[in-house]
Amino acid sequence: MISLLALHNLNCCDVLREGGTSMTSTVLQKIVVPGWPEDKRQLKIYETSDDLTTDFADYVAQLSEQTVKERGVFAVAFSGGSLISVMGRLCEAPYNQTVDWTKWHILWADERVVGKNHVDSNYKLAKNGLLSKVPVLSSHVHSINDNLTAEEAAAEYEFVLRQLVKTRTVDVCESSDCPKFDLILLGMGPDGHVASLFPGHPALEQREDWVTYLTDSPEPPPERITFTLPVINSASNVAIVVTGEAKSMAVHRAIDDVAEESDAVTFPARMVQPTDGQLVWFLDRSAASRLQCAPQLFD
Ligand SMILES: O=C1O[C@H](COP(=O)(O)O)[C@@H](O)[C@H](O)[C@H]1O
């Protein structure tokens, strides 16, 4: 694994190069960025997608174990897209045996307003790719009601979330009064969208509701619901998983200090900044290939 402990607002980077002896014999590099607490923001870059999926599975399994010890449950929000195939490693040994799946409560950070059997359903993707292969309790899987309009589905999903917060199945963030998920898992589109928060879309500005809706998503299908930024940024842990060269420019705009000034407040992935929680970016080498904060990786 090539690992960077790198944070936003990079001015100068103190680069430590260490000999790595992981299973794939890659080199470990750390970029320590002044001004950012190392324990709050991490950027991890992997030589191969296999390295990434294994380390990501370790990360999720460790958070699950630690949170179940502390709270008795693990409240996690999934996204759809390529993230689910990365999560596939969790269905394999040792994770399928060692993770306490019965303590997981699963919601979706975003969902397409289509039937649960529809090819575009994020629920269906997760069910086929993970949930049908591990002993998660069906009563702990909180998917949207697919018989409603997008507006109704968002309102009902927020109601479900409020009930889970009342019972502290999902914790509460004291400072924002928002749900405080133990872990929110995000992918990122080539345009920088996370969950279904797209650049320039009013849903990105929503600060009141926990769950909002779109009927004009720039990417099909048009009708979606999504967690709002305050909910994402209130989580204890947020992971953003990005692979492939096609997203390298978006990765650069989301992370590098040289990104356009306006990106700081309009580029969705860059706006994921947990207030008190921890953020980890998981990138493969291709996705990281335009990162200016780490050119030495690609010498
Ligand atoms: O539309 C969506 O896209 C993003 C990114 O998907 P990816 O396949 O490019 O990784 C995804 O995270 C989100 O859940 C989904 O609804």
PDBQT file of the ligand as one rigid body, heavy atoms in Angstrom, charges set to zero:
ROOT
HETATM    1  O1  LIG A 301     -25.218   7.806  -8.963  1.00  0.00    +0.000 OA
HETATM    2  C1  LIG A 301     -24.435   7.442  -8.119  1.00  0.00    +0.000 C 
HETATM    3  O2  LIG A 301     -23.120   7.638  -8.315  1.00  0.00    +0.000 OA
HETATM    4  C2  LIG A 301     -22.167   7.646  -7.253  1.00  0.00    +0.000 C 
HETATM    5  C3  LIG A 301     -20.826   7.296  -7.872  1.00  0.00    +0.000 C 
HETATM    6  O3  LIG A 301     -20.966   6.030  -8.498  1.00  0.00    +0.000 OA
HETATM    7  P1  LIG A 301     -19.730   5.280  -9.186  1.00  0.00    +0.000 P 
HETATM    8  O4  LIG A 301     -20.307   4.057  -9.843  1.00  0.00    +0.000 OA
HETATM    9  O5  LIG A 301     -19.135   6.236 -10.176  1.00  0.00    +0.000 OA
HETATM   10  O6  LIG A 301     -18.788   4.926  -8.093  1.00  0.00    +0.000 OA
HETATM   11  C4  LIG A 301     -22.570   6.687  -6.155  1.00  0.00    +0.000 C 
HETATM   12  O7  LIG A 301     -21.702   6.821  -5.062  1.00  0.00    +0.000 OA
HETATM   13  C5  LIG A 301     -24.004   6.963  -5.769  1.00  0.00    +0.000 C 
HETATM   14  O8  LIG A 301     -24.414   6.156  -4.686  1.00  0.00    +0.000 OA
HETATM   15  C6  LIG A 301     -24.870   6.656  -6.951  1.00  0.00    +0.000 C 
HETATM   16  O9  LIG A 301     -26.241   6.814  -6.681  1.00  0.00    +0.000 OA
ENDROOT
TORSDOF 0
